[in-house]
Structures are given as C-alpha cells and as structure tokens.
Amino acid sequence: MSSAIPEPVTKLIEAFSRLPGVGPKTASRLTYYLLRAPDDVSLSLAAALTNLKEQTTFCGVCFNITVDDPCPICSSSQRDSESIAVVEEPLDLMAIERTGVYKGQYHVLHGAISPVNGIGPDDLKIRELVKRVEEGNILEVIVATNPGMEGDATAMYVQRELDGKGVKVTRLARGLPTGGDLEYVDSVTLMRALEGRNEL
C-alpha cells in the first residue's frame, strides 16, 4: 500500500481482507469507519475478538463451537440421543436449530471433501463420527451436508464408512422451495423433487 497510509491502518486493512467475503474496498471502509468511530466501538470489537479466541473451544463430542465442553446440546437430557445430524459447519447446525423441529444430536465435520481445495476425508471429523456410532446407541445418522458435488461426495463417503455399523443412514430431502415457480427451477432440483415426491 501507499506510504501515505500509516502502517497500523495498512495492517488492519490487510487483516480485514483475509476474512471470507471481505474484499479490499470493504476492508478499507471498515478500517476507516473504526478510525472515525468513538473509542468504545473499536475497544468493544477488540474485546469481542479476544473473548472469542480465549473463551470458545470445540465440543469434544460433536465438535460444535462452545464455551463449555461438552456443549449444551450434547449434555442435554432433553435431546434424542439416538439420532445424529451430520453437518459441514457450525452455521449449518444453527440453521437446523432455528427450525425448532430437530431434537437430536449433531456432528460437525468442519468442511466437506474437496480434492480441488486439497480437503480429503482425513481433514474432516469423519473418524470421530464413526467412533461415536460404534460406541453409542445411535439408530439414525441424518447426513445434512450441503447439496452439490462436495456435499454429495462427503455424504457418500460417510454412508460408506457407516455401512455395516447397524445404523440407518438418511439424507435430507431436496426439492422445490416454498413459493417458487416451476418454470424458474433448475432441472436438477426439479428432478430431485420428482424423485422424492410424497403421497397426498
């Protein structure tokens, strides 16, 4: 960057730029906003970042982000301990929890198999999932990976690893979005909707 920009400003712009979805312009806007903002805004952001790293960890059971280990979901007696929903990221777990429908356990893989990005099965928490199934009283594993090549590859790998373990492996249904028009739906989604149709 230009020598006209002080080094602390440059370093913060570079730090923001490393965040996913934040380009150089957004990083610059955020940095200059913090320069003009009252001190308490910058200080509370710095404190929140420090607390994030110091006070959070991964649950030793499901690998979700937590303050306490095991996490509140894994330690709850109100949750169904016989089913596990396998998700790629903690954000996926949060999306399922927001529905208020699923009352079982979770397992966070922390990614999906992606040879292009150099991510293989050993980089994910798949071995830990297999161990949970082998050691626990699990009746169903719901594979809730994202639809697409990487999510499908991960789902197939998980299914293969759990084959013969005495557990039912299911996959989230796919189909038409509520309020969508058929004419605008892509052919793969429409095909999946036809394959997964239900009796009225």
Contacts in CASP RR format, 6 or more apart in sequence:
PFRMAT RR
TARGET T0000
AUTHOR 0000-0000-0000
METHOD contacts of the structure
MODEL  1
MSSAIPEPVTKLIEAFSRLPGVGPKTASRLTYYLLRAPDDVSLSLAAALT
NLKEQTTFCGVCFNITVDDPCPICSSSQRDSESIAVVEEPLDLMAIERTG
VYKGQYHVLHGAISPVNGIGPDDLKIRELVKRVEEGNILEVIVATNPGME
GDATAMYVQRELDGKGVKVTRLARGLPTGGDLEYVDSVTLMRALEGRNEL
1 10 0 8 1.000
1 13 0 8 1.000
9 31 0 8 1.000
9 35 0 8 1.000
12 27 0 8 1.000
12 31 0 8 1.000
12 34 0 8 1.000
13 24 0 8 1.000
13 27 0 8 1.000
13 28 0 8 1.000
13 31 0 8 1.000
14 27 0 8 1.000
15 27 0 8 1.000
16 22 0 8 1.000
16 23 0 8 1.000
16 26 0 8 1.000
16 27 0 8 1.000
16 30 0 8 1.000
16 31 0 8 1.000
17 23 0 8 1.000
17 24 0 8 1.000
17 27 0 8 1.000
19 27 0 8 1.000
22 30 0 8 1.000
34 41 0 8 1.000
34 42 0 8 1.000
34 45 0 8 1.000
55 67 0 8 1.000
56 65 0 8 1.000
56 66 0 8 1.000
56 67 0 8 1.000
57 65 0 8 1.000
57 66 0 8 1.000
57 67 0 8 1.000
57 69 0 8 1.000
58 64 0 8 1.000
58 65 0 8 1.000
58 66 0 8 1.000
58 69 0 8 1.000
59 65 0 8 1.000
59 66 0 8 1.000
59 69 0 8 1.000
59 70 0 8 1.000
59 71 0 8 1.000
59 73 0 8 1.000
59 74 0 8 1.000
60 69 0 8 1.000
60 70 0 8 1.000
60 74 0 8 1.000
61 70 0 8 1.000
61 71 0 8 1.000
61 74 0 8 1.000
61 105 0 8 1.000
61 132 0 8 1.000
62 70 0 8 1.000
62 71 0 8 1.000
62 73 0 8 1.000
62 74 0 8 1.000
62 105 0 8 1.000
62 106 0 8 1.000
62 107 0 8 1.000
62 108 0 8 1.000
63 107 0 8 1.000
63 108 0 8 1.000
63 109 0 8 1.000
63 110 0 8 1.000
63 125 0 8 1.000
63 128 0 8 1.000
64 71 0 8 1.000
64 73 0 8 1.000
64 90 0 8 1.000
64 93 0 8 1.000
64 106 0 8 1.000
64 108 0 8 1.000
65 90 0 8 1.000
66 72 0 8 1.000
68 75 0 8 1.000
73 79 0 8 1.000
73 104 0 8 1.000
73 105 0 8 1.000
73 106 0 8 1.000
74 105 0 8 1.000
78 103 0 8 1.000
79 103 0 8 1.000
79 104 0 8 1.000
79 105 0 8 1.000
80 103 0 8 1.000
80 104 0 8 1.000
80 105 0 8 1.000
81 104 0 8 1.000
81 105 0 8 1.000
81 137 0 8 1.000
81 138 0 8 1.000
82 104 0 8 1.000
82 137 0 8 1.000
82 138 0 8 1.000
82 139 0 8 1.000
82 140 0 8 1.000
83 104 0 8 1.000
83 105 0 8 1.000
83 138 0 8 1.000
83 139 0 8 1.000
83 140 0 8 1.000
83 141 0 8 1.000
83 142 0 8 1.000
84 104 0 8 1.000
84 105 0 8 1.000
84 106 0 8 1.000
84 107 0 8 1.000
84 129 0 8 1.000
84 132 0 8 1.000
84 133 0 8 1.000
84 138 0 8 1.000
84 140 0 8 1.000
84 141 0 8 1.000
84 142 0 8 1.000
85 93 0 8 1.000
85 96 0 8 1.000
85 102 0 8 1.000
85 104 0 8 1.000
85 105 0 8 1.000
85 106 0 8 1.000
85 107 0 8 1.000
85 142 0 8 1.000
85 144 0 8 1.000
86 106 0 8 1.000
86 107 0 8 1.000
86 109 0 8 1.000
86 129 0 8 1.000
86 141 0 8 1.000
86 142 0 8 1.000
86 143 0 8 1.000
86 144 0 8 1.000
86 145 0 8 1.000
86 158 0 8 1.000
87 93 0 8 1.000
87 96 0 8 1.000
87 106 0 8 1.000
87 107 0 8 1.000
87 108 0 8 1.000
87 109 0 8 1.000
87 144 0 8 1.000
87 145 0 8 1.000
88 108 0 8 1.000
88 109 0 8 1.000
88 110 0 8 1.000
88 111 0 8 1.000
88 112 0 8 1.000
88 145 0 8 1.000
88 146 0 8 1.000
88 151 0 8 1.000
88 154 0 8 1.000
89 108 0 8 1.000
89 109 0 8 1.000
89 110 0 8 1.000
89 111 0 8 1.000
90 108 0 8 1.000
92 108 0 8 1.000
92 144 0 8 1.000
92 146 0 8 1.000
93 106 0 8 1.000
93 108 0 8 1.000
96 102 0 8 1.000
96 106 0 8 1.000
96 144 0 8 1.000
102 142 0 8 1.000
107 125 0 8 1.000
107 128 0 8 1.000
107 129 0 8 1.000
107 132 0 8 1.000
108 125 0 8 1.000
109 124 0 8 1.000
109 125 0 8 1.000
109 126 0 8 1.000
109 129 0 8 1.000
109 145 0 8 1.000
109 154 0 8 1.000
110 124 0 8 1.000
110 125 0 8 1.000
111 119 0 8 1.000
111 123 0 8 1.000
111 124 0 8 1.000
111 154 0 8 1.000
112 119 0 8 1.000
112 124 0 8 1.000
112 145 0 8 1.000
112 146 0 8 1.000
112 150 0 8 1.000
112 151 0 8 1.000
112 153 0 8 1.000
112 154 0 8 1.000
113 119 0 8 1.000
113 120 0 8 1.000
113 121 0 8 1.000
113 124 0 8 1.000
113 150 0 8 1.000
113 151 0 8 1.000
113 153 0 8 1.000
113 154 0 8 1.000
113 157 0 8 1.000
114 120 0 8 1.000
114 150 0 8 1.000
114 153 0 8 1.000
121 157 0 8 1.000
124 154 0 8 1.000
126 157 0 8 1.000
126 158 0 8 1.000
126 161 0 8 1.000
129 141 0 8 1.000
129 158 0 8 1.000
129 161 0 8 1.000
129 162 0 8 1.000
130 161 0 8 1.000
130 162 0 8 1.000
130 165 0 8 1.000
132 138 0 8 1.000
133 141 0 8 1.000
133 162 0 8 1.000
133 165 0 8 1.000
133 167 0 8 1.000
134 165 0 8 1.000
138 167 0 8 1.000
139 167 0 8 1.000
139 168 0 8 1.000
140 167 0 8 1.000
140 168 0 8 1.000
140 169 0 8 1.000
140 170 0 8 1.000
141 158 0 8 1.000
141 162 0 8 1.000
141 167 0 8 1.000
141 168 0 8 1.000
141 169 0 8 1.000
141 170 0 8 1.000
142 170 0 8 1.000
142 171 0 8 1.000
142 172 0 8 1.000
143 154 0 8 1.000
143 155 0 8 1.000
143 158 0 8 1.000
143 159 0 8 1.000
143 169 0 8 1.000
143 170 0 8 1.000
143 171 0 8 1.000
143 172 0 8 1.000
144 172 0 8 1.000
145 151 0 8 1.000
145 152 0 8 1.000
145 154 0 8 1.000
145 155 0 8 1.000
145 158 0 8 1.000
147 174 0 8 1.000
155 171 0 8 1.000
158 169 0 8 1.000
159 169 0 8 1.000
162 169 0 8 1.000
163 169 0 8 1.000
173 196 0 8 1.000
174 189 0 8 1.000
174 192 0 8 1.000
174 193 0 8 1.000
174 196 0 8 1.000
175 189 0 8 1.000
175 190 0 8 1.000
175 192 0 8 1.000
175 193 0 8 1.000
175 196 0 8 1.000
176 182 0 8 1.000
176 185 0 8 1.000
176 189 0 8 1.000
176 190 0 8 1.000
176 193 0 8 1.000
182 190 0 8 1.000
185 193 0 8 1.000
END
